[in-house]
Amino acid sequence: MASKEKAVRRGSSPARAMQGQKKSGSSKQQQMQTVVAVFPDNTKGNRAFAALEAAAGQLMQTELQRIPFEKLDYGETATLDKFYAANVAVVDVTERHMQAALFYQLGLRENFDMKNNVVTVLESQSTFSEPALGGGNGPAAMARLAGTSYITYSVDSEGHTLSREGGSPLNQAVPLYKTFKHILQDMHTAYRKNHKEMFYKHLRKVREMKEGAELKAELHKLTMWIDEDPKLFTGDIIYSVLLSYRDIQDYDSMISLVDKITGHQEAEKPAVQVQCAFALNRRNKEGDRSRALAMLEKVLSVKENHVPDYLCLCGRIHKDRFVDSEHSDQDALQNAIHWYREGFKVQPNEYAGINLATLLVISGQEFETCQELHDIGSTLNYLIGKKGSLQSQSDYWIVATFFEVSILARDYTRACEAALCMFKLKPPLWYLKSTAGNIQLITLMREKRRQNKGDTTTKRPDTTSFSFWMEFFMETQNTDMTGGMFPVLLMEPDMKERKEFIYIPSHIVFHPANETTPGVMRNHFHFQYTPLHFHFQYNVLSIDQCLCRHCRRFRSGTLIRSPHRERSTSGRMSCHVSETSV
């Protein structure tokens, strides 16, 4: 109890000690596994500490410090902070007068999930013999702590310290330093594992709770955490952070993270290199794509790395070069076809197949006359069909592949069905940009060929709704938010199917108006949906907008004035509803 009062009186705690370590600890200090030890200052206690010292000396990145029991018992703040902040605490409870204070301090450590603790006792002391530790009546038996390792040791006539493997007197005696060494190694491994689990838990939390600029700021904090704690400096963690940056299109941060660790073995791992190449291609500053291709060539120089994702990224870079050349770089087009074809050969998959088919169509091939295109289309339909109905899909790329295949085959009705499913999945914007870019390219090249042939055929009726969806998805690439009109979906409850909605392609047009117009309603805003309440027929409509930026503009406004519903609504916008239901 005295020790407890001293600790409280001096204002130290494990939590405060850990916070202090995070603020003041240098990267070099955090690389070390810190071990503090409390041993009796007598001959046998010193021999036991010497064994621990020998074990720590044989382990890399392990720092050992001995703490005087008197200072710990008194509650000296600096001593308590060292004891609480250490990765591992080793205490010897051979001396009866030290037992209560040491077990109290170990209890505090465990209360703060600092469970890497070791208790040692001299075997010659009958009160704390091995049987006593296992179930005797002494304080040590009553105070057994979860996760704490217990060691009994002896000192032979020649002064050697020995312990027994497995904690049983029947087992062979081994040098005490070897037992310490094994325990410290195991604890260091467990500490690294727990530290990684904490990091992943925090990463998942920020990805679920944050978005946009807030998520970017949190990811930067996590990157600093990796910088400060090399225990987190592993390929899988770096890869996870890169994917998180990728989802918010923060390509500069992806590249900076990899550049910062260039030359380290973790940075050279294929998965990390490929994500950096992806970011370089997306950022597309001068020299970025050449550097990205060089990185991929190095990765693909190893045959085991010939996997579809890596091969297809090569294809994507050449494809982007073709697009940037305004479709004049035929070498880039053929290189793109080559790499996507290689990816499809290694393992037929939706991503490689749809891009290969798209590029073949762009190069002048058609499904009706090209056997390779026909085979690719059949394979893609089979792969998608195996996964179930379109409406049941949760993977955006599966639905997007169906969307693109339908367009390549000029089946615009099925393409529109897929487009609605794509929207409902709420994908990251760069997903939509990628898909919209492919379709825009196909449409453009087909239109050029049609004009070159002198074909003046008017648009087919079934392309009207498809044109809306293309405009809707292309809006994701529009950085100009000053326009007065943008595409939206009107979502109205189906009176027959209570849980279903009818989606109507529409456009919003902004009009200047009096801000105090009667009938204005403020509504709760979430993601891409803005609920609207109309007084006619007691219906509730939701406007589904393609960009959150448009949502913010819209929700600062008012209700809609529809040309067909002038008497029911008022406001400062008009909504032009097309006749085609989706």
N, C-alpha and C positions, 0 to 999 in steps of 0.2 A: 504493500500500500504506500509505503514511503516513496518508493521509486515512481509510482504513478503520480503522486502529488508533485514530486520534483519535475517530472516531465511536463505536466500540465502547467506548473508555475512558470517554467522557463519558456513556454509558448512554442514548443517544438512538436511536430507530428509527422507521420510518414507522408501524408498528403503534401504538407508544406515543403518537406525535404525533396520530394519528387518534383514539385513545381520549380523549386530553386535549381535543381539539376538541369531541368529543361531550359531554363533561362540562361544559366551561366555556363553550362557544360559545353566545352569545345567539341568539334567533330572528333578530334583525336581521343578525348576522354570517353566519348560515347562509343568509340570502337571497342574499348576494353570491356571485358567482363570483370567488374569490380567485386572483390571479395573482402569482407571484413571479418576479423577473427578476435574472439575473446577467450583467452586461456589463462589459467592460474600462473602467477609469476613465481614458479618453483621449478625444480629440476625436471620432474616428469612432465609438467605442463609445457615447459620450454622445449622438451624433446618432441612432444606431440605437435607443437607449432612449427618446429623445424621440418617435420614430415610434410605438413601442409605447405610450407614454403617451398620445399623440394618439388612437390606436385605442381604448384602454380608456376614454378620456373620452367617446367617442361611443356607448359601449354602456351600457345601463342595468344596474344591479346588478352592476357589475364593479369590483373593488377591486384596484389594482396596488401592489405594494411592491417596491422594489429592495433586493437583499441584497448587501452587500460580499463579494467573492470571498474575501478574506482570512479573514473570520469563518467562512464556510462551510468553507474548507479547513482551518482550525484545529479545527473541530468544536465550536464554541460551541453549547451545548445549545439556547438560545432560537432561534438562527439555523437550526439543523438542524430543529427542530420546525416552524418557519414553512415551510421548504422542503418537508418531507415532507407537511405538512397541506394545502398549497395545492391547489386544483383543477387549476391549470395552472402548469407551470414552463417559463420561457423562458431559455435559456442561450446565450451567445455564445462559440464556441470558436475565435475568430480567433487569440488569443494561445496560442502553443504550450505555455507553462508551466501554463495553466489546463486543458488538455484532459483529462489523466488523472483529475484530481479531479472535474471536472464529469461526465464519462461514468460514473464510479463512482457518483456520487450519483443520476444518472438511472437507472442499473441498479437501484439500491435501490428507487427509486420504482416502476419497472416490475415488480419482483419482488413488490410488494404491490398489483399491478393498478392502479397509478396511472399510466395510460398517456397522459394528456394532457400531452405534453411537446413543446417546440419548440426546435430547434437552429438557430442562425443563424451565418453565417460571412461575413466580408468577401471579396468576389469577387476583389479584387486580390491576395489571398494565394494563390499558386499551389498550395500544398500542399492547400488546402481549396477549390479551385475547384469549380464544379458537377460537372464530370466526376469529380473525386476523390470527391465525396459519392456519386456513382452507382456507382463501382466502382474507385476508386483504391486506393493502398496505405497511405494515412494512417490514423491512429487513428479519424477520423470515419467512414471507409469501413468499417472493421472493426467499429465499434461501432453500426452502424445498429440502431435499436430498433423493435420492432413498435409501430405506432400513433403513432410520433414524426414530427412534421412537420419538414422541413428547408428552410431558406430561405438562399439566397445573396443578398447585397445589395451595392450599390456606393454610393459617395458621389461625385456629380459635382462639377465645378469650382465650382458655385454653392453647394455644401454640401447639396444635396438627396439624401436617401437613396432609392434605387430598388431594386426587386426585379423578378424576371421571372416572369410568370404561368406556372404549370405547371412551374416549375423548369427551363426550357430557355432557353439564351441566344438561341435563334431567336425566341422569343416577345417580344412588346412589353414594354418596361420600364414598370412602374407604381410609384406611390409606395409605399414600404415600409409605411406605416401602413395602407393599404388591404388589403395582404396579411395583416398582423397581424389586422385587423378581421374578415376573412372566416374566418380560422382560429379565432379566439376564439369567434365565433358558432357555428361548426360543433361545436367542442368542448363548448360549453355545451349545445347541443341533445343531443349524444351523452351527456353527463353526466346530463342529466335522464332520458333514456331508460334508461340503465343503472341509475340510482337507482330508477326505477319497477320495473324488472325485479327488483332485489334485494328491494324491498318485497313485490311479488307472490309471489316465491319464499318469503319468510318467512311471508306470510299463508297460502299453501297448506300449508306445513309445519305451522303451529300448528293449522290446521283438521283436518289428518289425524291429528296426534299427540295433541291435547288435546280435552277435552270438559268440559261443565258449568262449574263454578267456575274450573277451570284455564284453559279456553278464554276465559272472560270476562276473566280477569286478563291474559292475553296480548293480547287485543284492545284492552284499555285501554292497554297499553304501545305498541301500534301506533298508537293514536289520538294518544298523546303524541308519537310520532315525526312524525306529520303536523303537529302543532302546532309542533314545533321546526324542521321543514324544509319551507318553502313549495314546494320543488321537487316535493313529493308532494301539494301542494294542488290536485288536479285532480278533475274530476267523476267520472271512472271509478274512481279510487281510493276516493273517499268513498262511492260507490255500492257498491263491493265490500265495504267495511267494514260498511256498513249491512246488506247481505245476510247477512254473517257474524253480526252481532248478532241479526238476525231469526231465524236458524236456531236460536238458543238462547233465543229469546223475551225478550231483554233490551231491551224497548221503551223503558225510561227512557234507556238509553245511546244508542239511535237518535235519540231526540228531542233529547237534550242535544247530540249531535254537530251536528245541523242548527241548533239554536238558537245554538250557539256561532259559527256562520259566517253567521248571518242578515244579509242585505244584500249579501253577496259574490256575484258572478256565478255561481260554481260552485254555491252553495246554491240559486240560482234555477232551475237546470236541472230540466226536468220529471221526469226519473228520480229525482232526489234528493227533490224535493217529494212525489212519489207515495209513496216509501218512508216518508217522515216521516208522511204522512197515514195510511198503513197502520198505523204504530206507534201513532199517536194513537188510532185506532179500537180497536186491541187493548188499549191501556192503559186507556182509557175512564174517565179521571178527569173531574171536572166541567169541562165546556167543551171537552173533547178532540174529541168528534165534530163539534161545530159548527166548530171550528177546522179539522179535517180536511176537511170539506165546502167550507169557504172556500178552502182551498189547492187542492182539486181543481177548483173552479169557475174559479179563475184559470188553471190549467193547460189546462182544456178550453175556455177562451175563444178559444184558438188552434185553428183547424180541423185543422191538421196533427197535433195531439195527440189526435185522436179515434181512439184505438187500443183494442182490446178490454180490455186490462188496466186502463187508466185508467177507462174507462166502467164496467167491472164493479166496480171498487173503490167507485165511487159507489153502485152497487147494493148492495154488501156493507154499507156503512155504514147505509143506510136499512133493510136487512134486519135488522141488529143492533138498530136502534132499535125495529123492530116486535117483535122477540123480547123486548127489555127492557120493553116496555109490556105484557107478558103477553098478547101477540097482540091487543091492543085498538086499536092505532094503525093504522087502515086506510089513512091517507094515506102512512105510511111503507111499508106493504106495496105500494101502487100505485106509489110512487116507485121502490122496489126493482125491481119488475117492469119499469118503464119503462127504467131504466138497463141492466139485463141484456139486455132486448130490443134496445136500441141497440147493445150490444156484440156481440150475435149477428148483427145486421143487417150491421154493418161487416165482420165476418169470422166465419162460422159456426165455432165452436170448442167443445171439450168443456166448458170451464169455464163460459162464458156460457150454453151450452145447458142444462147440468144444473141450474144455479141458476134459470134462467128456468122450466124445467119444474117444479122443486120448488115455486117460489112460485106458479105457476099451480095446482098441485094443492092447495096450502095455501089458496088463494083460493076453492077449491070446484070447480075443474075436474077432470075425469077423462079418462084416455086414451080411454075408450070413446066419449065424447061430444064432446070438444074437438078440432077439426081442427088448431089450432095445436100442441097437445100431441102429436098424432099425427105431425105433420110434424117437430117437434123430435126426437122419439124416433127416427124413421127416419134423420134426419141424423146423430144421435149414434151410432147403430148402424153406419152407413156409415163414419163417421170412425174409430171404434174398430176396425172390421173391417179397414180398410186397413192398420192397424199390425201385423197378425198375431195369433197366438193369445194368449189371456189369459196363459198361463203364460210366454210369451216376453217379456212387457213388463217394462221396467226403469223406466218413468216412473210414479210413484205415482199421479199425477192421472188418467192414462188408466185405470188399474185402478179407482180410486175412482169415476170416472164410470160405468163399467160396473156397479159395485156399486150406485150410486144409481139408475141407470136400471132395473135389475132390480127394485129395491124399489118404485119408482114403478109398474112394470108388475105388481107383486105376484108376481114370479117369484123366490121365496125360495131355491130350490135353486141357481140361478145366482148369486144374491147371496152365498151361503155360499162358493161356489167362488172368487168374487172376493175375499171377506174373507180367505181363507187366503193368496191371492197378495199382498194388501195387507200382511199381517203379515210375510211373508217378505222384503219389500222394506226392512224396518227403517226406516220413515220417521221424521222428526222428530215429536215429540209433537203439535205444533200442527197438523200435517197431519191426524192422526187426530182431533184435537178438532174441526177444521172439518167433517170428514166425519160424525163421530158427531153433531155438533150438527144438521146437516141432516136426518139420518135420524130423530133424536129428535123434531124438529119435525114431520116428515111423520107419524110414528106417532102423536104426540099429537093433531094436528089430525084425523086420520082417526078416532081413538078418540072424540074429542068428537062428531064428526058421527054416528058409529055409535050413541053413547049418546042423542044428541038424537032419533034416529029410533026409539029403543026397541029396537034390535037387540041381542039377547042371545046371538047365535051364539058358540059356544066357539071357541077358537083352532084354526086349521088345523094338522094334524100337521107340515107342512113348515116351520112357524115356530119349532119347538123349537130347532133348531140355530141359526137366525137370532137368536133371543133370547139365546143364549149369546154370539154374536159382538157383539151390541149391548152386552151387559154388559161384555165384554172390552174393547171400544173406549171405552166410557164411563168405564172405570176410569182412563183417562188424564186425566180431568177431576177425579178424586177427590183431594182434598188431605188427607183423613183416612186416615192409615196405621195407625190403632190397631185397625181391625176384625179380627175373628178369621177371616174367610173372604174369599178373593178368587179370581177365575177364572184358570185356567191351561190350557195345552195339554200333554197328554202326547204326546211324540214317541218312537215306538218303531220301530226298524229293521224294514223289511219283509223277511221271510225269503226271499221270492221275488225281489224286486228289491233287490239289495244296496245300491244307491245311493239308494234311496227310503225314505221314512218314512211311518208311519201317524200321523195327528194325531187325538187324542181329546179333545174338550171335557171339562174337569174343573174341580173346585174344590179349593182347599187350605183346611183348617180347622186353626188352631193350637190345641194343647192343652198345658197346663202339664205338665212332666215333669221327671224327674231328668236334669240336664245330663250325667251320666256314664253314661247308658244304653248298654249294650253294643251294638256294631254301628254306632256313629256313624262316618260317613266325611266327611272334608273334601275338597272338590273344587275344581278350578280354575274360576274364575268369569269369564265373558266375555259382555258385552252382556246379552241377555235370556235366556240359556240357563244352566241349572244341571243338569249331568249327575248321574244317580242310578244306582247299581249294585245290581241285585237278584241274589240267589243262585239263584232259580228259573229254569230253562231257559237260563241263561247269557245272559240278555238285558240290554241296557243301555238305560235310558230317559233322556230329557231332559225336564225340565219347562220349557216356554217361557212366561215370564211377561210380562204386558203392561207392567209398569213395572220399571225398574231398582231402584226403592225397595223393591218387593216382593222382588226378587232378593236384595237385601242382607239383608232380614229372614230370608229363607228359608235363605240359605247359612250363616247363623249357627246354623242348626238342625241337623237330622239327617235320617235316612231317613224314608220314608213308610210308614205302616201302612195298607194297603188292606183294606177289609172282606172282599175276596175272597182275600187273601193273608196272613192273620194269621200263619201258621206260618213265613213266609219272611223277614219283616222286623220291625223294631222301631224305635221312635223316639218322638217326641213330637208328631207330626202325623198326621192321617188324610186320605186322598184319596178323594173320592167321584167315581167315574168314571161318566159318563153312558153310555147304551147307543148313542148316535148317533155314528157315525164321520163325520169331515169328509172 
